[in-house]
Amino acid sequence: MTASPVPNVIRTLRFKLRREGYAWLEAAAVEVNQAWDWSNEVSYKAARMGPAAAAEPATQGRLAVAHTTSTATVNAIQAR
């Protein structure tokens, strides 16, 4: 007996945003993009040079940038 495959379901949600939410959403989008960029860079380095190369100090600077963006996102939320 074989297991039946689980169907893939994609649901798209549509929301209307108020103008005061634009700044927060933009800051959150920048933060997510930086996290993806950092993840892709580390994955590329690990694939090309091995896991030790992915942990070099140059990549740790990107985490500080992501933390700064998080602070900006929090400030945007508090300003609302």
Buried (B, 14 or more C-beta within 10 A) or exposed (E): EEEEEEEEEEEEEEEEEEEEBEBBEEBBEBBEEBBEEBEEBBEEBBEEEEEEBBEEEEBEEBEEEBEEBBEBBEEBEEEE
